Amino acid sequence: MNPASSILDPHSNPALYATAVLTLYVDLPDTPLRASVSDQRQARLWFDRGVPVDVVETALLLACLRRAVRPADVPPLPRIRSLAYFQPVVDELLENPAPGGYLQYLRLKLRGVLDNLGPAKGQKSTFSDDR
């Protein structure tokens, strides 16, 4: 990797890493529309620990899907208020890595879940296609 391309690599640039992680986070359902200072600190902590962005994205999607497929007769969960909510799932994936292709599967699965929720239940953010 040449010096110019390393500047653009989120794994070697803490600002790009945090931006990538926080963009993924705020675009999820039931999350804030803006990241807080503590969310920025959490993203930086993951960067400092060397957690790959794809592991973080997998954790975010997996946790959201786990929340979305709960039985209808249980009370709804409160909104996610912090990126730290996903730390246990990140740890889980670091201990037991997801198989190849799993991230793409989760992306498709979450898209299907969100499409079935309809506009009233799905969060719209500045990154949504329909804003």
N, C-alpha and C positions, 0 to 999 in steps of 0.2 A: 504494500500500500504506500503510495507516495504521500509526501507531507500535505499536499492540498486535499487529497481525498480523506486523510485522517481527520481533518478539521470538520468534515461533513459526516463523519461516522458517529452516530449517537453513543457507541460504546467507548469512544475515546474523548468525547466532548460532553462534559456534565450539563451544559446548558441545553444542548440538543436532546440529550437523554431525558432530562426533566420535561422538556417541551413535548416530546413524543409520549411519555407516560401520562402526563397531565391532560394532553389532548384526548388520549384514549379514555381516561377516567371521566372527564366531564361530558363525553359523548354517550355515556352509558345511561340506561334508565335508572331512575331513583337516585341519581347523584346530583350534587350541586352544579349549577351552570358555570361556576367559576371555581378554580382551585384556591384553597387558602394557603397561608404561609406554612402551616403545618403539613399540608399536602405537598408543598414544594420541598420541605425538609425530608419527608418520607421518600419522595422520588430521588433526592440526592443521596439518602442513606442506601437505597437499592443500588444506585450507581457506584457508590463507594464500596459496596459489598461485591460488585461485579455481577449483579443479577442481569442476565440478558433481557432486552426489551421484549423479545418474544415470550419469555417465561412470564413476565409481568402481564403482557396482553392475555396470555392463556389463563392466568389466575383471575384477571378481571372478568373475562368472559365466562369462565367456569363458575365463579361465585354468583354472577348475575343469573346464569341459567339455573343454578341450584335454587335461587330465590324465586325464579319465575315459574318453576314447575311444582310448586307446593300444592297440596290438595286444596280444593276450593272451600272446604268446610273449616279451614284454619284461619285465624285472624291474619290480616295482612301485616307484613313486617314494616317497621318504620323505614323512612328514607335513609340511604347511606349518607353519612355526614363527613366521612374522612377516608382518605386513601389508605390509612392504616387498617381499615376494615379488612382489606385484602391480604394483609401480612400472613395470616395463617395459611392461606391458599398458596401464596408464593413459597412459603416454607415447605408445604406439602409437595409442590412441584419440583423444588430443588432436591428433596429427598427421593422422590419417585418421578423422574422426568416423564412427560407425556410422550406417547408414541408419535412417530412421524405422521404428518397430515392432520393431527388432532386440532391444531390451531385453526386450520381452514374449516374443519368440521364444526368447531364451536362458532366460528363467524357465521356460517350458513344457518346453524341451529338458532342462534340468537336472532338473526334476521327474520327467520320464520316465526319465532315467538313474538317478536315486536310487530310483525305484520298482522298477526292474529289478535293482538291487543287492541288495535284500532287507535285512532288519533286521540281519543279522550284519555287513555291510560298510558300511552307511551310518551316519554319525555321528549320534548323538542328542544334542541340546543342550537347554538349558532353554527354547528357543524352538520346539522341534519339537512338532507336534500330538499325537504319540503318547506323550508323557512323562507 
